[in-house]
Amino acid sequence: MNKCALCIPRPGATSQMVQQGYVDALRYLGWKVYIGDPKTKLCCREWIEKYGIQLIMTHSKYGIRQLPIQTINNNKVAVAINVLPLNSTNATIDGPYEFAHDDEPDFIGEIKIGIAHTHFEPDIWPEYMHGWQDGGIGNIIHLPVAGNMIKALPPTCSRLVDVAMVANFSHRQGIMKQLIEPLFKRLDLLGYSYQAFGDNIWQLAGLNYNGPLVGDISKLAHIYGTARVCPNVHTEKQIITQACLNERSFMIPLCGGIQVSDNPLTAKYLGVHCATSVNTTDFMNKVITLAGDQSQHFDLIRDNTEYVAHKHTYFNRLVDLFRVIGFLEFSDKTEAEGKRAAVRHCWELDARLSAEERGIPYEQKVIGTA
């Protein structure tokens, strides 16, 4: 079977990071991945016929409209669709317009090898996703977001700041006002250093602000890997419903960072490998405690990274997706390659941590003589 895929991206920074995670993993595995225009899809038919595309990864809204369904079916192309909530009240998790169109089940139903998947927890499907089953799509699979291991290796693990955070707050200003603003002002008073990246809500809150983080997401590895602790917050709806984790939940430990999360769902996926808070005061206390000197700091990083690298990367998610599609040969190979990539990633990170423990710059090479 031809290892050729087409990714039709969805606007938005979070969606792009998730899609980039799948694209990077596929390319690492030797797939040729084309990126299509989500609005026109003009090249889809041509690419399917010319390059023998076997997998299309797309999304709700206009990600499935205008797809050449007949060409897809004639060439036995598998289509994986990341679906949004669909219900009778247009209830959403991530925003007022983050719901699927009513006719999307009809589009997907026409695709012979069409797989609908979502990162939302199955516990909330009866309320938020029942429209899919009502429309004849009853075999949705659960694929949580994950960490992009290809972009998660920091150049160094030297501790440059005490606290680092990457987050936008225009859609959750209540969390900024009630949690982040008092936390970071307290960090200032206690003399801790920090970096903050995101939208201008940081600046409006009167906090020191490094600006938006744009461009290559590999910058995240340097930010997370050189801080003592990385606070991670979700939206109020995500916390109340425990609908999902954000990608930072997995990227922070993959990059060699230690996180404090406000989402109880981290206990299910990360267990002891994440400091999960139970309320605002607990969140702030955990961040401040971890920002201080830690005798077990490096061992904690090693354990957290190894756990996520073997269980929660886009290699793991592709294994599950390939099995559902029926790409069993690809599934087995992806699982084996993912394990090797995880071992290599942990070894590389350990080399950086060991250099820090011994006070040796990582770039410095020691050559023994015979």
C-alpha positions as CSV (number, residue, x, y, z in Angstrom):
1,M,0.0,0.0,0.0
2,N,1.2,3.5,-0.9
3,K,2.3,5.5,2.1
4,C,0.8,8.8,0.9
5,A,-1.5,11.0,2.9
6,L,-3.4,14.3,2.5
7,C,-3.9,16.6,5.5
8,I,-6.6,19.3,5.2
9,P,-5.8,21.8,8.0
10,R,-8.3,23.6,10.2
11,P,-7.8,27.3,11.2
12,G,-6.8,28.0,14.7
13,A,-3.5,27.6,16.7
14,T,-4.7,24.7,18.7
15,S,-6.0,22.7,15.7
16,Q,-2.9,23.5,13.8
17,M,-0.7,22.1,16.6
18,V,-2.7,18.9,16.7
19,Q,-2.6,18.5,12.9
20,Q,1.1,19.2,12.8
21,G,1.6,16.5,15.4
22,Y,0.0,13.9,13.1
23,V,1.8,15.3,10.0
24,D,5.2,15.1,11.8
25,A,4.6,11.6,13.0
26,L,3.5,10.4,9.5
27,R,6.5,12.0,7.8
28,Y,8.9,10.4,10.4
29,L,7.3,7.1,9.5
30,G,8.2,7.6,5.9
31,W,4.8,8.9,4.6
32,K,4.6,11.5,1.9
33,V,2.1,14.1,3.3
34,Y,0.4,16.7,1.2
35,I,-1.3,19.7,2.7
36,G,-4.6,20.7,1.0
37,D,-6.6,23.9,0.9
38,P,-9.5,23.5,3.4
39,K,-11.8,25.8,1.5
40,T,-11.5,24.7,-2.1
41,K,-9.9,21.2,-2.1
42,L,-9.1,21.8,-5.7
43,C,-6.2,19.4,-5.8
44,C,-7.8,16.5,-3.9
45,R,-9.0,14.6,-6.9
46,E,-5.8,15.2,-8.8
47,W,-3.6,14.1,-5.9
48,I,-5.6,11.0,-5.1
49,E,-5.3,9.8,-8.7
50,K,-1.8,11.0,-9.4
51,Y,0.0,10.1,-6.1
52,G,-2.2,7.2,-4.9
53,I,-3.2,8.9,-1.6
54,Q,-4.5,6.2,0.9
55,L,-5.3,8.4,3.9
56,I,-7.0,11.8,4.2
57,M,-7.1,13.5,7.6
58,T,-9.6,16.4,7.9
59,H,-12.2,17.9,10.2
60,S,-15.7,19.1,10.8
61,K,-17.1,22.3,9.2
62,Y,-15.7,22.9,5.7
63,G,-13.0,20.3,6.1
64,I,-15.3,17.7,4.5
65,R,-17.3,19.8,2.1
66,Q,-16.4,19.5,-1.6
67,L,-14.4,16.4,-1.0
68,P,-14.4,14.2,-4.2
69,I,-16.3,11.4,-2.5
70,Q,-16.7,9.3,-5.7
71,T,-13.0,9.5,-6.4
72,I,-12.3,8.7,-2.7
73,N,-14.5,5.6,-2.8
74,N,-13.2,4.4,-6.2
75,N,-9.7,4.5,-5.0
76,K,-10.5,3.0,-1.5
77,V,-9.1,6.0,0.3
78,A,-9.6,6.1,4.1
79,V,-10.8,9.4,5.5
80,A,-10.4,10.3,9.2
81,I,-12.6,13.2,10.3
82,N,-12.0,15.0,13.6
83,V,-15.6,15.8,14.4
84,L,-17.0,18.6,16.6
85,P,-20.0,18.4,18.9
86,L,-23.4,17.8,17.2
87,N,-26.6,18.0,19.3
88,S,-30.1,19.4,19.3
89,T,-29.1,22.6,21.3
90,N,-25.8,23.4,19.6
91,A,-24.0,23.0,22.9
92,T,-20.3,23.3,22.6
93,I,-17.1,22.9,24.7
94,D,-14.5,25.2,23.1
95,G,-16.5,28.1,21.9
96,P,-19.9,29.3,20.6
97,Y,-19.3,28.3,17.0
98,E,-17.4,25.0,17.7
99,F,-20.2,22.7,16.6
100,A,-20.7,20.6,13.5
101,H,-23.2,21.3,10.8
102,D,-26.4,19.2,10.8
103,D,-25.7,17.7,7.3
104,E,-22.2,16.4,8.2
105,P,-23.3,12.9,9.1
106,D,-24.7,12.6,5.5
107,F,-21.4,13.6,4.0
108,I,-19.5,11.1,6.2
109,G,-22.0,8.4,5.5
110,E,-21.3,8.5,1.8
111,I,-17.6,7.7,2.4
112,K,-17.0,4.0,2.3
113,I,-13.9,4.1,4.6
114,G,-14.9,7.1,6.8
115,I,-13.7,7.2,10.4
116,A,-15.2,9.9,12.7
117,H,-13.0,10.6,15.8
118,T,-13.0,13.2,18.6
119,H,-10.7,14.2,21.4
120,F,-13.7,14.8,23.7
121,E,-14.2,12.2,26.5
122,P,-16.9,9.5,25.9
123,D,-18.6,10.5,29.1
124,I,-19.9,13.7,27.6
125,W,-21.0,12.2,24.2
126,P,-24.6,11.6,25.3
127,E,-25.0,15.4,25.8
128,Y,-22.7,16.8,23.2
129,M,-22.3,14.3,20.4
130,H,-25.7,12.5,20.2
131,G,-26.4,14.2,16.9
132,W,-23.9,12.0,15.2
133,Q,-25.6,8.8,16.3
134,D,-29.0,10.3,15.3
135,G,-27.5,11.0,11.9
136,G,-26.3,7.4,11.4
137,I,-22.7,7.8,12.6
138,G,-22.5,5.6,15.6
139,N,-19.0,4.4,15.5
140,I,-17.1,7.5,16.6
141,I,-13.7,6.7,18.1
142,H,-11.9,8.5,20.9
143,L,-8.5,9.9,20.1
144,P,-7.2,12.3,22.7
145,V,-4.7,15.0,21.8
146,A,-1.1,14.1,22.4
147,G,2.4,15.3,22.4
148,N,4.4,16.0,19.3
149,M,7.6,14.1,20.1
150,I,9.3,15.2,16.8
151,K,9.3,18.8,18.1
152,A,9.7,18.1,21.8
153,L,13.5,18.0,22.3
154,P,15.0,21.1,23.9
155,P,18.5,22.2,22.9
156,T,19.4,22.4,26.6
157,C,17.9,21.6,30.0
158,S,19.6,24.5,31.7
159,R,17.2,26.2,34.1
160,L,16.9,29.7,32.7
161,V,13.7,30.8,34.5
162,D,11.7,29.6,37.5
163,V,8.3,29.6,35.7
164,A,7.2,29.5,32.1
165,M,3.7,29.7,30.7
166,V,2.3,29.7,27.1
167,A,-1.4,30.5,26.9
168,N,-3.9,32.9,25.4
169,F,-6.6,34.3,27.6
170,S,-9.0,36.3,25.3
171,H,-11.5,33.4,25.6
172,R,-11.0,32.8,29.3
173,Q,-10.4,36.2,30.9
174,G,-12.0,35.0,34.2
175,I,-9.2,32.5,34.7
176,M,-6.6,35.3,34.1
177,K,-8.3,37.6,36.6
178,Q,-9.0,34.9,39.3
179,L,-5.9,32.7,39.0
180,I,-3.1,33.8,36.7
181,E,-2.9,37.5,37.5
182,P,-2.6,36.9,41.3
183,L,-0.3,34.0,40.8
184,F,2.2,35.9,38.7
185,K,2.1,39.0,40.8
186,R,2.9,36.8,43.8
187,L,5.8,35.3,41.9
188,D,7.0,38.9,41.3
189,L,6.8,39.7,45.0
190,L,8.7,36.5,45.9
191,G,11.5,37.3,43.5
192,Y,10.8,34.4,41.1
193,S,11.7,34.8,37.4
194,Y,9.2,33.9,34.7
195,Q,8.4,34.0,31.0
196,A,4.9,34.5,29.7
197,F,3.8,34.0,26.0
198,G,0.4,34.5,24.5
199,D,-2.1,37.3,23.6
200,N,-2.2,40.8,25.0
201,I,-4.4,39.9,27.9
202,W,-1.2,39.3,29.8
203,Q,-0.2,42.9,29.2
204,L,-3.7,44.3,30.1
205,A,-3.4,42.4,33.4
206,G,-0.2,44.4,34.1
207,L,2.1,41.4,33.9
208,N,5.5,41.2,32.3
209,Y,4.9,39.7,28.9
210,N,7.2,38.2,26.2
211,G,4.6,38.6,23.4
212,P,2.9,36.1,21.2
213,L,4.6,32.8,20.3
214,V,4.4,32.4,16.6
215,G,6.2,30.2,14.1
216,D,7.8,26.8,14.7
217,I,6.3,25.0,17.6
218,S,9.7,23.6,18.5
219,K,10.2,26.8,20.3
220,L,8.0,25.3,23.0
221,A,10.6,22.7,23.8
222,H,13.1,25.4,24.7
223,I,10.5,27.3,26.8
224,Y,9.3,24.3,28.7
225,G,12.6,22.5,29.0
226,T,14.4,25.5,30.6
227,A,11.8,26.4,33.3
228,R,11.5,24.8,36.7
229,V,7.7,24.6,36.5
230,C,5.1,25.2,33.8
231,P,1.6,26.1,34.8
232,N,-1.1,24.8,32.5
233,V,-4.7,26.0,32.5
234,H,-7.8,24.9,30.6
235,T,-11.1,26.7,29.9
236,E,-13.7,26.7,32.6
237,K,-16.0,24.5,30.4
238,Q,-13.2,22.0,29.9
239,I,-12.6,21.8,33.7
240,I,-16.3,21.6,34.7
241,T,-17.2,18.9,32.2
242,Q,-13.8,17.2,32.2
243,A,-14.3,17.1,28.4
244,C,-10.6,16.9,27.4
245,L,-7.0,17.8,28.0
246,N,-5.2,20.4,26.0
247,E,-2.0,19.5,24.1
248,R,0.2,21.2,26.6
249,S,-0.7,18.5,29.1
250,F,1.5,16.2,27.1
251,M,4.0,18.6,25.5
252,I,5.2,20.0,28.7
253,P,6.5,16.7,30.1
254,L,7.8,15.6,26.7
255,C,9.9,18.7,26.5
256,G,11.4,18.1,29.9
257,G,9.1,20.4,31.8
258,I,7.2,19.9,35.1
259,Q,3.6,21.1,35.0
260,V,0.9,22.1,37.4
261,S,-2.5,21.6,35.8
262,D,-6.0,22.8,36.8
263,N,-7.8,20.0,35.1
264,P,-8.8,16.9,37.2
265,L,-8.7,14.8,34.0
266,T,-4.9,14.8,34.2
267,A,-5.2,12.3,37.0
268,K,-6.7,9.8,34.5
269,Y,-4.0,10.3,31.8
270,L,-0.9,11.3,33.7
271,G,-1.4,10.2,37.3
272,V,1.6,11.0,39.4
273,H,3.4,12.4,36.4
274,C,1.5,15.7,36.8
275,A,0.8,18.0,39.8
276,T,-2.9,18.4,39.6
277,S,-4.5,21.1,41.7
278,V,-7.9,20.9,43.5
279,N,-8.6,24.7,43.7
280,T,-7.1,28.1,43.0
281,T,-5.0,28.3,46.2
282,D,-3.7,24.8,45.7
283,F,-2.7,25.6,42.1
284,M,-0.7,28.7,43.2
285,N,1.0,26.8,46.1
286,K,2.0,24.0,43.9
287,V,3.5,26.3,41.3
288,I,5.5,28.3,44.0
289,T,6.7,25.1,45.7
290,L,7.9,23.6,42.4
291,A,9.6,26.9,41.4
292,G,11.9,26.5,44.4
293,D,14.9,24.2,44.7
294,Q,14.1,20.6,44.2
295,S,16.4,17.7,45.2
296,Q,14.5,15.2,43.0
297,H,14.0,17.6,40.1
298,F,15.9,15.7,37.3
299,D,14.5,12.3,38.4
300,L,11.0,13.7,38.2
301,I,11.6,15.0,34.7
302,R,13.0,11.6,33.5
303,D,10.0,9.7,34.9
304,N,7.4,12.1,33.5
305,T,9.1,12.2,30.0
306,E,9.4,8.5,29.8
307,Y,5.8,7.9,30.7
308,V,4.4,10.4,28.1
309,A,6.9,9.4,25.4
310,H,5.7,5.8,25.5
311,K,1.9,6.4,26.0
312,H,0.8,9.8,24.7
313,T,2.4,10.8,21.5
314,Y,0.9,11.0,18.0
315,F,2.6,7.7,17.2
316,N,0.3,6.2,19.8
317,R,-2.7,7.9,18.4
318,L,-1.8,6.7,14.8
319,V,-1.6,3.1,16.1
320,D,-5.2,3.3,17.3
321,L,-6.4,5.1,14.2
322,F,-4.7,2.6,11.8
323,R,-6.2,-0.4,13.7
324,V,-9.7,1.0,13.4
325,I,-9.2,1.8,9.7
326,G,-7.8,-1.7,9.0
327,F,-4.3,-0.6,8.2
328,L,-3.0,-3.4,10.4
329,E,0.5,-3.6,8.8
330,F,0.9,0.1,9.3
331,S,-0.3,-0.1,12.8
332,D,2.3,-2.7,13.8
333,K,5.1,-0.8,12.2
334,T,4.0,2.5,13.7
335,E,3.9,0.9,17.1
336,A,7.4,-0.5,16.7
337,E,8.8,2.8,15.3
338,G,7.0,4.8,18.0
339,K,8.7,2.7,20.7
340,R,12.1,3.2,19.2
341,A,11.5,7.0,18.8
342,A,10.4,7.1,22.5
343,V,13.6,5.4,23.7
344,R,15.7,7.7,21.5
345,H,13.9,10.8,22.8
346,C,14.3,9.8,26.4
347,W,18.0,9.0,25.9
348,E,18.6,12.4,24.2
349,L,16.8,14.2,27.1
350,D,18.7,12.2,29.7
351,A,22.0,13.2,28.1
352,R,21.0,16.9,28.5
353,L,19.8,16.3,32.1
354,S,23.0,14.4,33.0
355,A,25.1,17.3,31.7
356,E,23.2,19.7,33.9
357,E,23.6,17.4,36.9
358,R,27.4,17.3,36.4
359,G,27.7,21.0,35.6
360,I,28.9,20.3,32.1
361,P,27.6,22.2,29.0
362,Y,25.7,19.7,26.9
363,E,27.5,20.8,23.7
364,Q,30.9,19.9,25.3
365,K,32.1,16.6,24.0
366,V,34.5,14.5,26.0
367,I,36.7,12.3,23.8
368,G,38.6,9.4,25.5
369,T,42.0,8.3,24.3
370,A,43.0,4.7,23.9
